Amino acid sequence: MMTIVTLNIKQEYLKHASLTTLGATAIQGLRRANPQIGECICVWGLGLLGQLTVQLAKCSGCNVVGVDILQDRLNTALQCGADAVYDATDADVVKDIVFCTGQYGVDATLVTASSKSDMLIQQAIQVTRKKGKVVIIGDIGMNIDRNPLYNKE
């Protein structure tokens, strides 16, 4: 005789539970950056993982700059607490981010984007200050020019 056991789990609980891994991934990325209160954090890629990272960085007391190629994601990041957002397709995006930090650069850049392009890592390095941190959370091309890394230590 076979007994079949069914669990009566509400659908809404399953929806909430499905986000735990994404939340844990965002938290781990932020932990790797080790942000301090008042630091400037750039989140490059504002999909679901990026939006969670923006909110966690704001809860950590950081100023947050968001970057993405889609305007609706930029708007959502602003609604979620980002202090500034930039369109990644803008030719001056790196200059604009460096300018908004007083030519200092951001303290850490967390890349949550997905792209085969190597340009994302290069841009992340360019907007990050000397001795800053770049944390790769997403899936991006990693064929990089090492000179900017060496120069910024």
DSSP file (Angstrom, degrees, kcal/mol; ACC not computed):
  #  RESIDUE AA STRUCTURE BP1 BP2  ACC     N-H-->O    O-->H-N    N-H-->O    O-->H-N    TCO  KAPPA ALPHA  PHI   PSI    X-CA   Y-CA   Z-CA
    1    1 A M              0   0    0      0, 0.0     2,-0.4     0, 0.0     0, 0.0   0.000 360.0 360.0 360.0 129.4    0.0    0.0    0.0
    2    2 A M        -     0   0    0      2,-0.0     2,-0.5     0, 0.0     0, 0.0  -0.815 360.0-153.3-101.6 136.7    1.4    3.4   -1.0
    3    3 A T        -     0   0    0     -2,-0.4     2,-0.5     2,-0.0     0, 0.0  -0.931   5.5-155.4-109.2 129.9    0.7    6.5    1.0
    4    4 A I        -     0   0    0     -2,-0.5     2,-0.5     2,-0.0    -2,-0.0  -0.911   6.7-162.0-106.7 125.9    0.8    9.8   -0.8
    5    5 A V        -     0   0    0     -2,-0.5     2,-0.4     2,-0.0    -2,-0.0  -0.918   5.1-168.4-108.9 128.9    1.6   12.9    1.3
    6    6 A T        -     0   0    0     -2,-0.5     2,-0.5     2,-0.0    -2,-0.0  -0.927  13.2-140.1-115.8 142.5    0.7   16.3    0.0
    7    7 A L        -     0   0    0     -2,-0.4     2,-1.2     2,-0.1    -2,-0.0  -0.843   7.3-143.0-100.7 135.7    1.9   19.6    1.5
    8    8 A N        +     0   0    0     -2,-0.5     2,-0.5     2,-0.0    -2,-0.0  -0.677  37.6 161.2 -97.8  80.0   -0.5   22.4    1.7
    9    9 A I        -     0   0    0     -2,-1.2     2,-0.1     2,-0.0    -2,-0.1  -0.883  39.6-121.3-105.4 128.5    1.9   25.3    0.9
   10   10 A K    >>  -     0   0    0     -2,-0.5     4,-1.3     1,-0.1     3,-0.7  -0.392  16.8-126.9 -67.5 143.1    0.5   28.6   -0.2
   11   11 A Q  H 3> S+     0   0    0      1,-0.2     4,-2.0     2,-0.2     5,-0.2   0.849 107.2  60.9 -58.3 -37.0    1.7   29.8   -3.5
   12   12 A E  H 3> S+     0   0    0      1,-0.2     4,-2.1     2,-0.2    -1,-0.2   0.855 101.2  53.5 -64.3 -32.7    2.7   33.2   -2.1
   13   13 A Y  H <> S+     0   0    0     -3,-0.7     4,-2.6     1,-0.2    -1,-0.2   0.880 107.1  51.6 -67.2 -36.9    5.2   31.5    0.2
   14   14 A L  H  X S+     0   0    0     -4,-1.3     4,-1.7     2,-0.2    -2,-0.2   0.884 108.0  52.1 -66.2 -37.6    6.8   29.7   -2.7
   15   15 A K  H  < S+     0   0    0     -4,-2.0     4,-0.5     2,-0.2    -2,-0.2   0.926 112.8  44.6 -63.4 -44.2    7.1   33.0   -4.6
   16   16 A H  H >< S+     0   0    0     -4,-2.1     3,-1.2     1,-0.2     4,-0.3   0.905 111.9  52.6 -66.0 -41.2    8.9   34.5   -1.6
   17   17 A A  H >< S+     0   0    0     -4,-2.6     3,-1.4     1,-0.3     4,-0.4   0.822  98.2  65.6 -65.8 -30.3   11.1   31.5   -1.1
   18   18 A S  T 3< S+     0   0    0     -4,-1.7     4,-0.4     1,-0.3    -1,-0.3   0.717  98.0  55.6 -66.3 -18.3   12.2   31.6   -4.7
   19   19 A L  T <> S+     0   0    0     -3,-1.2     4,-2.7    -4,-0.5    -1,-0.3   0.548  81.9  88.2 -89.5  -7.8   14.0   34.9   -4.0
   20   20 A T  H <> S+     0   0    0     -3,-1.4     4,-2.6    -4,-0.3     5,-0.2   0.888  87.5  48.8 -62.9 -39.6   16.1   33.6   -1.1
   21   21 A T  H  > S+     0   0    0     -4,-0.4     4,-2.3    -3,-0.3    -1,-0.2   0.912 112.4  48.6 -66.9 -40.8   19.0   32.5   -3.3
   22   22 A L  H  > S+     0   0    0     -4,-0.4     4,-2.4     2,-0.2    -2,-0.2   0.922 112.7  48.7 -63.1 -43.1   19.0   35.8   -5.2
   23   23 A G  H  X S+     0   0    0     -4,-2.7     4,-2.5     1,-0.2    -2,-0.2   0.909 111.1  49.6 -62.0 -42.6   19.0   37.7   -1.9
   24   24 A A  H  X S+     0   0    0     -4,-2.6     4,-2.4    -5,-0.2    -1,-0.2   0.876 110.4  51.1 -64.7 -37.5   21.8   35.5   -0.6
   25   25 A T  H  X S+     0   0    0     -4,-2.3     4,-2.2     2,-0.2    -2,-0.2   0.919 111.0  47.9 -65.8 -43.7   23.8   36.1   -3.7
   26   26 A A  H  X S+     0   0    0     -4,-2.4     4,-2.2     2,-0.2    -2,-0.2   0.911 112.6  49.2 -63.0 -42.8   23.3   39.9   -3.5
   27   27 A I  H  X S+     0   0    0     -4,-2.5     4,-2.6     2,-0.2    -2,-0.2   0.919 110.3  50.3 -63.4 -43.9   24.3   39.8    0.2
   28   28 A Q  H  X S+     0   0    0     -4,-2.4     4,-2.2     2,-0.2    -1,-0.2   0.896 109.9  50.6 -63.6 -40.1   27.5   37.8   -0.5
   29   29 A G  H  X S+     0   0    0     -4,-2.2     4,-1.4     2,-0.2    -1,-0.2   0.917 112.0  47.3 -62.2 -42.8   28.5   40.2   -3.2
   30   30 A L  H  X S+     0   0    0     -4,-2.2     4,-1.3     1,-0.2    -2,-0.2   0.881 109.2  54.0 -66.9 -38.0   28.0   43.1   -0.9
   31   31 A R  H  < S+     0   0    0     -4,-2.6     3,-0.4     1,-0.2    -1,-0.2   0.905 105.0  54.5 -61.0 -40.6   30.0   41.4    1.8
   32   32 A R  H  < S+     0   0    0     -4,-2.2    -1,-0.2     1,-0.2    -2,-0.2   0.855 107.7  49.8 -62.0 -34.4   32.9   40.9   -0.6
   33   33 A A  H  < S-     0   0    0     -4,-1.4    -1,-0.2    -5,-0.1    -2,-0.2   0.756  94.5-154.2 -74.4 -24.0   32.9   44.6   -1.3
   34   34 A N     <  -     0   0    0     -4,-1.3    -3,-0.2    -3,-0.4    -2,-0.1   0.930  17.9-160.9  50.3  56.6   32.9   45.2    2.5
   35   35 A P        -     0   0    0      0, 0.0     2,-0.3     0, 0.0    -1,-0.1  -0.347   6.4-147.7 -71.9 148.5   31.3   48.7    2.2
   36   36 A Q    >   -     0   0    0      1,-0.1     3,-2.2    -2,-0.1    24,-0.1  -0.785  37.6 -79.5-108.9 156.8   31.5   51.2    5.1
   37   37 A I  T 3  S+     0   0    0     -2,-0.3    25,-0.2     1,-0.3    24,-0.2  -0.309 117.6  18.8 -56.6 132.0   28.8   53.7    5.9
   38   38 A G  T 3  S+     0   0    0     23,-3.0    -1,-0.3     1,-0.3    24,-0.2   0.294  91.9 131.2  90.8  -9.0   29.0   56.7    3.6
   39   39 A E    <   -     0   0    0     -3,-2.2    24,-2.9     1,-0.1     2,-0.6  -0.314  59.9-116.3 -72.9 161.9   31.0   55.0    0.9
   40   40 A C  E     -a   63   0A   0     22,-0.2    67,-1.8    65,-0.1    68,-1.4  -0.892  30.8-170.1-103.4 123.5   29.9   55.2   -2.8
   41   41 A I  E     -ab  64 108A   0     22,-3.2    24,-2.9    -2,-0.6     2,-0.5  -0.937   9.5-153.3-115.6 132.3   28.9   51.9   -4.4
   42   42 A C  E     -ab  65 109A   0     66,-2.8    68,-3.2    -2,-0.4     2,-0.6  -0.919   3.3-161.6-104.4 128.1   28.2   51.4   -8.1
   43   43 A V  E     -ab  66 110A   0     22,-3.1    24,-2.2    -2,-0.5     2,-0.8  -0.942   7.1-162.2-109.0 111.9   25.9   48.6   -9.1
   44   44 A W  E     +ab  67 111A   0     66,-2.4    68,-2.0    -2,-0.6    69,-1.1  -0.829  68.0  31.5-101.5 103.6   26.5   47.8  -12.8
   45   45 A G        -     0   0    0     22,-3.1    23,-0.2    -2,-0.8    67,-0.1   0.368  65.2-155.7 112.6 110.3   23.5   45.8  -14.1
   46   46 A L        +     0   0    0      4,-0.2    22,-0.1     3,-0.1    31,-0.1  -0.192  46.5 124.4-115.9  40.8   20.1   46.5  -12.6
   47   47 A G  S  > S-     0   0    0     65,-0.2     4,-2.8     4,-0.0     5,-0.2   0.067  88.9 -64.7 -72.8-160.6   18.1   43.3  -13.2
   48   48 A L  H  > S+     0   0    0      1,-0.2     4,-2.2     2,-0.2     5,-0.2   0.917 140.6  47.2 -58.9 -45.6   16.5   41.6  -10.2
   49   49 A L  H  > S+     0   0    0      1,-0.2     4,-2.1     2,-0.2    -1,-0.2   0.905 113.4  49.2 -63.2 -41.6   19.9   40.8   -8.6
   50   50 A G  H  > S+     0   0    0     62,-0.2     4,-2.5     2,-0.2    -2,-0.2   0.895 108.9  52.1 -64.4 -40.8   21.1   44.4   -9.2
   51   51 A Q  H  X S+     0   0    0     -4,-2.8     4,-2.1     2,-0.2    -2,-0.2   0.907 110.3  48.4 -63.8 -40.9   17.9   45.8   -7.7
   52   52 A L  H  X S+     0   0    0     -4,-2.2     4,-2.3    -5,-0.2    -1,-0.2   0.904 111.1  51.2 -63.7 -39.7   18.4   43.7   -4.6
   53   53 A T  H  X S+     0   0    0     -4,-2.1     4,-2.5     2,-0.2    -2,-0.2   0.894 107.3  53.1 -65.0 -40.6   22.0   44.8   -4.4
   54   54 A V  H  X S+     0   0    0     -4,-2.5     4,-2.2     1,-0.2    -1,-0.2   0.943 111.5  46.0 -57.5 -48.8   21.0   48.5   -4.7
   55   55 A Q  H  X S+     0   0    0     -4,-2.1     4,-2.3     1,-0.2    -2,-0.2   0.891 112.9  48.9 -65.3 -40.0   18.6   48.1   -1.8
   56   56 A L  H  X S+     0   0    0     -4,-2.3     4,-1.1     2,-0.2    -1,-0.2   0.888 110.6  50.9 -67.2 -38.7   21.0   46.2    0.4
   57   57 A A  H  <>S+     0   0    0     -4,-2.5     5,-2.1     2,-0.2    -2,-0.2   0.900 110.8  49.0 -65.4 -40.0   23.8   48.8   -0.3
   58   58 A K  H ><5S+     0   0    0     -4,-2.2     3,-1.7     1,-0.2    -2,-0.2   0.910 108.9  52.4 -64.2 -41.8   21.3   51.6    0.7
   59   59 A C  H 3<5S+     0   0    0     -4,-2.3    -1,-0.2     1,-0.3    -2,-0.2   0.750 103.9  59.4 -64.4 -22.8   20.4   49.7    3.9
   60   60 A S  T 3<5S-     0   0    0     -4,-1.1    -1,-0.3    -3,-0.2    -2,-0.2   0.428 123.9-104.9 -85.3   0.3   24.1   49.5    4.6
   61   61 A G  T < 5S+     0   0    0     -3,-1.7   -23,-3.0     1,-0.3     2,-0.2   0.712  74.4 138.2  87.2  21.6   24.4   53.3    4.7
   62   62 A C      < -     0   0    0     -5,-2.1     2,-0.4   -25,-0.2    -1,-0.3  -0.623  57.9-119.0 -99.4 157.3   26.0   53.7    1.3
   63   63 A N  E     -a   40   0A   0    -24,-2.9   -22,-3.2    -2,-0.2     2,-0.5  -0.808  39.0-149.7 -86.0 135.6   25.5   56.1   -1.6
   64   64 A V  E     -a   41   0A   0     -2,-0.4    19,-2.2    17,-0.3    20,-1.5  -0.933  19.2-169.8-122.9 130.9   24.5   54.1   -4.6
   65   65 A V  E     -ac  42  84A   0    -24,-2.9   -22,-3.1    -2,-0.5     2,-0.4  -0.968  15.4-158.3-112.4 128.0   25.1   54.7   -8.3
   66   66 A G  E     -ac  43  85A   0     18,-2.6    20,-2.4    -2,-0.5     2,-0.4  -0.847   7.8-171.3-109.8 145.4   23.2   52.4  -10.7
   67   67 A V  E     +ac  44  86A   0    -24,-2.2   -22,-3.1    -2,-0.4     2,-0.3  -0.999  19.4 138.8-136.3 132.6   24.1   51.6  -14.3
   68   68 A D  E     - c   0  87A   0     18,-1.7    20,-2.6    -2,-0.4    21,-0.4  -0.967  51.5-123.3-160.1 170.7   22.0   49.7  -16.9
   69   69 A I  S    S+     0   0    0     -2,-0.3     2,-0.5    18,-0.2    18,-0.1   0.556  89.8  76.8 -96.5 -11.2   21.0   49.8  -20.5
   70   70 A L     >  -     0   0    0      1,-0.1     4,-1.7    18,-0.0     3,-0.4  -0.890  67.6-149.4-109.3 128.2   17.3   49.8  -19.9
   71   71 A Q  H  > S+     0   0    0     -2,-0.5     4,-2.5     1,-0.2     5,-0.2   0.856  96.6  57.1 -61.9 -38.4   15.5   52.9  -18.8
   72   72 A D  H  > S+     0   0    0      1,-0.2     4,-2.2     2,-0.2    -1,-0.2   0.867 106.9  49.7 -64.9 -33.6   12.8   51.1  -16.8
   73   73 A R  H  > S+     0   0    0     -3,-0.4     4,-2.4     2,-0.2    -1,-0.2   0.880 109.5  51.6 -69.4 -37.6   15.5   49.4  -14.7
   74   74 A L  H  X S+     0   0    0     -4,-1.7     4,-1.9     2,-0.2    -2,-0.2   0.920 110.8  48.3 -62.7 -43.6   17.1   52.8  -14.1
   75   75 A N  H  X S+     0   0    0     -4,-2.5     4,-2.1     1,-0.2    -2,-0.2   0.906 110.8  50.7 -63.0 -42.2   13.7   54.2  -13.0
   76   76 A T  H  X S+     0   0    0     -4,-2.2     4,-1.8     1,-0.2    -1,-0.2   0.905 107.5  53.5 -62.6 -41.6   13.2   51.2  -10.7
   77   77 A A  H  <>S+     0   0    0     -4,-2.4     5,-2.9     1,-0.2     4,-0.3   0.895 108.0  50.5 -61.5 -39.7   16.6   51.6   -9.1
   78   78 A L  H ><5S+     0   0    0     -4,-1.9     3,-1.1     1,-0.2    -1,-0.2   0.915 110.5  49.2 -62.9 -42.0   15.8   55.3   -8.3
   79   79 A Q  H 3<5S+     0   0    0     -4,-2.1    -1,-0.2     1,-0.2    -2,-0.2   0.800 108.9  54.3 -65.7 -28.5   12.5   54.2   -6.7
   80   80 A C  T 3<5S-     0   0    0     -4,-1.8    -1,-0.2    -5,-0.2    -2,-0.2   0.426 132.7 -85.5 -88.0   0.4   14.5   51.6   -4.7
   81   81 A G  T < 5S+     0   0    0     -3,-1.1   -17,-0.3    -4,-0.3    -3,-0.2   0.439  71.1 153.0 117.4  -1.8   16.8   54.2   -3.3
   82   82 A A      < -     0   0    0     -5,-2.9    -1,-0.3    -6,-0.1   -17,-0.2  -0.347  36.6-147.9 -60.2 141.2   19.7   54.7   -5.8
   83   83 A D  S    S+     0   0    0    -19,-2.2     2,-0.3     1,-0.3   -18,-0.2   0.797  78.3   2.9 -81.3 -30.1   21.2   58.2   -5.5
   84   84 A A  E     -c   65   0A   0    -20,-1.5   -18,-2.6    -7,-0.0     2,-0.3  -0.986  64.4-159.7-152.8 150.6   22.0   58.4   -9.2
   85   85 A V  E     -c   66   0A   0     -2,-0.3     2,-0.4   -20,-0.2   -18,-0.2  -0.979   5.7-165.0-134.8 149.6   21.6   56.3  -12.3
   86   86 A Y  E     -c   67   0A   0    -20,-2.4   -18,-1.7    -2,-0.3     2,-0.6  -0.986  24.8-119.1-136.8 144.4   23.3   56.2  -15.6
   87   87 A D  E >   -c   68   0A   0     -2,-0.4     3,-1.6   -20,-0.2   -18,-0.2  -0.725  18.5-149.8 -81.7 120.4   22.6   54.7  -19.0
   88   88 A A  T 3  S+     0   0    0    -20,-2.6   -19,-0.2    -2,-0.6     5,-0.1   0.690  93.8  63.3 -66.2 -19.3   25.4   52.3  -19.9
   89   89 A T  T 3  S+     0   0    0    -21,-0.4     2,-0.3     4,-0.1    -1,-0.3   0.600  77.6 105.6 -82.6  -9.6   24.9   52.9  -23.6
   90   90 A D  S X  S-     0   0    0     -3,-1.6     3,-1.7     1,-0.1     4,-0.2  -0.542  73.1-137.8 -69.9 130.4   25.9   56.6  -23.1
   91   91 A A  T 3  S+     0   0    0     -2,-0.3     3,-0.3     1,-0.3     4,-0.2   0.770 102.4  48.2 -61.7 -26.1   29.4   57.1  -24.5
   92   92 A D  T 3> S+     0   0    0      1,-0.2     4,-3.0     2,-0.1    -1,-0.3   0.142  73.5 116.5-100.8  19.3   30.3   59.3  -21.5
   93   93 A V  H <> S+     0   0    0     -3,-1.7     4,-2.2     1,-0.2     5,-0.2   0.893  78.1  46.9 -58.8 -42.2   29.0   56.9  -18.8
   94   94 A V  H  > S+     0   0    0     -3,-0.3     4,-2.5    -4,-0.2     5,-0.2   0.941 114.4  46.8 -64.5 -47.2   32.4   56.4  -17.2
   95   95 A K  H  > S+     0   0    0      1,-0.2     4,-2.6     2,-0.2    -2,-0.2   0.901 111.8  52.1 -60.6 -41.5   33.3   60.1  -17.2
   96   96 A D  H  X S+     0   0    0     -4,-3.0     4,-2.2     2,-0.2    -1,-0.2   0.900 111.2  45.8 -63.9 -41.5   29.8   60.9  -15.8
   97   97 A I  H  X S+     0   0    0     -4,-2.2     4,-0.8    -5,-0.2     8,-0.2   0.924 114.1  47.8 -69.0 -43.6   30.2   58.5  -12.9
   98   98 A V  H ><>S+     0   0    0     -4,-2.5     5,-2.2     1,-0.2     3,-0.8   0.906 112.4  51.0 -62.7 -40.0   33.8   59.6  -12.1
   99   99 A F  H ><5S+     0   0    0     -4,-2.6     3,-1.9     1,-0.2    -2,-0.2   0.901 104.2  56.7 -63.1 -41.1   32.5   63.3  -12.3
  100  100 A C  H 3<5S+     0   0    0     -4,-2.2    -1,-0.2     1,-0.3    -2,-0.2   0.668 105.4  53.0 -68.7 -13.8   29.7   62.6   -9.8
  101  101 A T  T X<5S-     0   0    0     -4,-0.8     3,-0.8    -3,-0.8    -1,-0.3   0.183 125.1-101.0-101.9  15.9   32.2   61.3   -7.3
  102  102 A G  T < 5S-     0   0    0     -3,-1.9    -3,-0.2     1,-0.2    -2,-0.1   0.851  73.4 -61.2  69.6  34.5   34.3   64.5   -7.5
  103  103 A Q  T 3 <S+     0   0    0     -5,-2.2    -1,-0.2    -8,-0.1    -4,-0.2   0.591 122.1 104.9  66.6  13.8   36.9   62.8   -9.8
  104  104 A Y  S <  S-     0   0    0     -3,-0.8    26,-0.4    -6,-0.5    -2,-0.1   0.842  75.5-133.3 -89.6 -39.1   37.6   60.3   -7.0
  105  105 A G        -     0   0    0     -7,-0.5    23,-0.2    -8,-0.2   -65,-0.1  -0.130  32.5 -62.7  97.1 160.3   35.8   57.2   -8.3
  106  106 A V  E     - d   0 128A   0     21,-2.9    23,-3.0     1,-0.1   -65,-0.2  -0.427  38.4-128.4 -77.4 155.2   33.4   54.9   -6.5
  107  107 A D  E    S+     0   0A   0    -67,-1.8    26,-1.7     1,-0.3     2,-0.3   0.838  89.0   3.8 -72.7 -33.3   34.7   52.9   -3.5
  108  108 A A  E     -bd  41 133A   0    -68,-1.4   -66,-2.8    24,-0.2     2,-0.5  -0.992  60.1-153.3-152.5 145.8   33.4   49.6   -4.9
  109  109 A T  E     -bd  42 134A   0     24,-2.6    26,-2.9    -2,-0.3     2,-0.6  -0.990   7.7-163.4-121.2 126.2   31.7   48.4   -8.1
  110  110 A L  E     -bd  43 135A   0    -68,-3.2   -66,-2.4    -2,-0.5     2,-0.8  -0.944   9.8-153.3-109.2 115.7   29.5   45.4   -8.0
  111  111 A V  E     +bd  44 136A   0     24,-2.8    26,-2.7    -2,-0.6    27,-2.7  -0.799  27.5 160.6 -94.7 110.4   28.8   44.0  -11.5
  112  112 A T        +     0   0    0    -68,-2.0   -62,-0.2    -2,-0.8   -67,-0.2   0.231  40.4 113.0-110.2  11.1   25.5   42.1  -11.6
  113  113 A A        -     0   0    0    -69,-1.1    26,-0.8    25,-0.1     2,-0.4  -0.249  59.7-136.6 -80.3 168.1   25.1   42.2  -15.3
  114  114 A S  E     +e  139   0B   0     24,-0.2     2,-0.3    26,-0.0    26,-0.2  -0.978  45.0 127.9-128.3 117.5   25.2   39.4  -17.8
  115  115 A S  E     -e  140   0B   0     24,-2.3    26,-0.7    -2,-0.4    -2,-0.0  -0.961  55.5-137.4-164.6 147.4   27.1   40.0  -21.0
  116  116 A K  S    S+     0   0    0     -2,-0.3    24,-0.1    24,-0.2     2,-0.1   0.575  74.9 110.3 -82.3  -9.9   29.8   38.3  -23.1
  117  117 A S        -     0   0    0      1,-0.1    24,-1.2    24,-0.1     3,-0.4  -0.386  61.3-152.0 -69.8 140.5   31.4   41.7  -23.6
  118  118 A D  S  > S+     0   0    0      1,-0.2     4,-1.5     2,-0.1     3,-0.3   0.559  84.7  84.4 -82.6 -10.8   34.8   42.4  -21.9
  119  119 A M  H  > S+     0   0    0      1,-0.2     4,-2.7     2,-0.2     5,-0.2   0.833  79.4  62.9 -63.6 -32.8   33.8   46.1  -21.9
  120  120 A L  H  > S+     0   0    0     -3,-0.4     4,-2.4     1,-0.2    -1,-0.2   0.919 104.5  45.0 -61.2 -44.9   31.8   45.8  -18.7
  121  121 A I  H  > S+     0   0    0     20,-0.4     4,-2.1    -4,-0.3    -1,-0.2   0.894 113.0  51.9 -67.3 -38.5   34.8   44.8  -16.5
  122  122 A Q  H  X S+     0   0    0     -4,-1.5     4,-2.1     1,-0.2    -2,-0.2   0.924 111.9  46.0 -62.7 -43.9   37.0   47.5  -18.1
  123  123 A Q  H  X S+     0   0    0     -4,-2.7     4,-2.0     2,-0.2    -2,-0.2   0.891 109.9  54.3 -66.5 -38.9   34.3   50.2  -17.3
  124  124 A A  H  X S+     0   0    0     -4,-2.4     4,-0.8    -5,-0.2    -1,-0.2   0.905 110.1  47.1 -61.0 -41.2   33.9   48.8  -13.8
  125  125 A I  H >< S+     0   0    0     -4,-2.1     3,-0.5     1,-0.2    -1,-0.2   0.898 110.2  53.7 -66.2 -40.1   37.7   49.2  -13.2
  126  126 A Q  H 3< S+     0   0    0     -4,-2.1    -2,-0.2     1,-0.2    -1,-0.2   0.852 110.2  45.1 -65.7 -35.5   37.6   52.7  -14.7
  127  127 A V  H 3< S+     0   0    0     -4,-2.0   -21,-2.9    -5,-0.1     2,-0.4   0.612  96.6  90.6 -85.1 -10.2   34.9   54.0  -12.4
  128  128 A T  E << S-d  106   0A   0     -4,-0.8   -21,-0.2    -3,-0.5     3,-0.1  -0.700  79.4-119.1 -91.4 136.6   36.4   52.5   -9.3
  129  129 A R  E >   -     0   0A   0    -23,-3.0     3,-2.1    -2,-0.4   -24,-0.1  -0.058  44.1 -71.7 -66.2 168.5   38.9   54.6   -7.2
  130  130 A K  E 3  S+     0   0A   0    -26,-0.4    23,-0.2     1,-0.3    -1,-0.2  -0.439 124.7  11.0 -61.6 134.0   42.4   53.7   -6.6
  131  131 A K  E 3  S+     0   0A   0     21,-3.6    -1,-0.3     1,-0.2    22,-0.1   0.644 102.9 134.1  64.5  18.4   42.6   50.8   -4.1
  132  132 A G  E <   -     0   0A   0     -3,-2.1     2,-0.4    20,-0.2   -24,-0.2  -0.133  54.2-108.5 -81.5-173.3   38.8   50.3   -4.6
  133  133 A K  E     -d  108   0A   0    -26,-1.7   -24,-2.6    -3,-0.1     2,-0.5  -0.955  18.2-164.0-126.2 140.2   37.1   47.0   -5.1
  134  134 A V  E     -d  109   0A   0     -2,-0.4     2,-0.5   -26,-0.2   -24,-0.2  -0.989  12.6-169.3-119.7 121.2   35.4   45.4   -8.1
  135  135 A V  E     -d  110   0A   0    -26,-2.9   -24,-2.8    -2,-0.5     2,-0.7  -0.949  10.0-151.4-114.6 122.1   33.2   42.4   -7.3
  136  136 A I  E     +d  111   0A   0     -2,-0.5   -24,-0.1   -26,-0.2   -26,-0.1  -0.835  32.0 152.3 -95.8 114.2   31.9   40.3  -10.2
  137  137 A I        +     0   0    0    -26,-2.7   -25,-0.2    -2,-0.7    -1,-0.2   0.704  58.7  61.2-106.6 -35.1   28.5   38.7   -9.3
  138  138 A G  S    S-     0   0    0    -27,-2.7     2,-0.7     1,-0.1   -24,-0.2   0.029  95.5 -91.0 -82.9-167.7   27.1   38.4  -12.8
  139  139 A D  E     +e  114   0B   0    -26,-0.8   -24,-2.3   -27,-0.1     2,-0.3  -0.877  62.4 148.2-112.7  97.3   28.3   36.5  -15.9
  140  140 A I  E     -e  115   0B   0     -2,-0.7   -24,-0.2   -26,-0.2   -22,-0.1  -0.841  53.2 -85.9-129.4 163.9   30.5   38.8  -17.9
  141  141 A G        -     0   0    0    -24,-1.2   -20,-0.4   -26,-0.7   -24,-0.1  -0.440  33.7-166.2 -65.7 141.6   33.5   38.5  -20.2
  142  142 A M        +     0   0    0     -2,-0.1     2,-1.3   -26,-0.1    -1,-0.1   0.105  44.7 123.3-123.0  21.9   36.8   38.6  -18.3
  143  143 A N        +     0   0    0      2,-0.0     2,-0.3     0, 0.0    -2,-0.1  -0.716  49.2 175.8 -83.5  96.5   39.4   39.2  -20.9
  144  144 A I        -     0   0    0     -2,-1.3     2,-0.7   -23,-0.1    -2,-0.1  -0.696  42.6-121.0-113.9 155.4   40.8   42.3  -19.3
  145  145 A D        -     0   0    0     -2,-0.3     4,-0.5     1,-0.1    -2,-0.0  -0.839  26.4-158.5 -84.8 118.2   43.6   44.8  -19.7
  146  146 A R  S  > S+     0   0    0     -2,-0.7     4,-2.4     1,-0.2     3,-0.4   0.681  72.7  84.7 -77.6 -18.7   45.6   44.5  -16.5
  147  147 A N  H  > S+     0   0    0      1,-0.2     4,-2.7     2,-0.2     5,-0.2   0.894  88.8  50.3 -55.6 -45.5   47.3   47.9  -16.6
  148  148 A P  H  > S+     0   0    0      0, 0.0     4,-1.8     0, 0.0    -1,-0.2   0.878 110.7  51.8 -61.3 -34.2   44.4   49.8  -15.0
  149  149 A L  H  > S+     0   0    0     -4,-0.5     4,-0.7    -3,-0.4    -2,-0.2   0.935 111.3  46.0 -64.5 -45.5   44.3   47.2  -12.2
  150  150 A Y  H >< S+     0   0    0     -4,-2.4     3,-0.7     1,-0.2    -1,-0.2   0.913 112.1  51.6 -63.4 -42.2   48.0   47.6  -11.6
  151  151 A N  H 3< S+     0   0    0     -4,-2.7    -1,-0.2     1,-0.2    -2,-0.2   0.845 115.3  40.8 -64.5 -34.6   47.7   51.4  -11.7
  152  152 A K  H 3<        0   0    0     -4,-1.8   -21,-3.6    -5,-0.2    -1,-0.2   0.440 360.0 360.0 -93.9  -0.1   44.9   51.5   -9.1
  153  153 A E    <<        0   0    0     -3,-0.7    -3,-0.2    -4,-0.7    -4,-0.1   0.460 360.0 360.0  58.0 360.0   46.4   48.8   -7.0
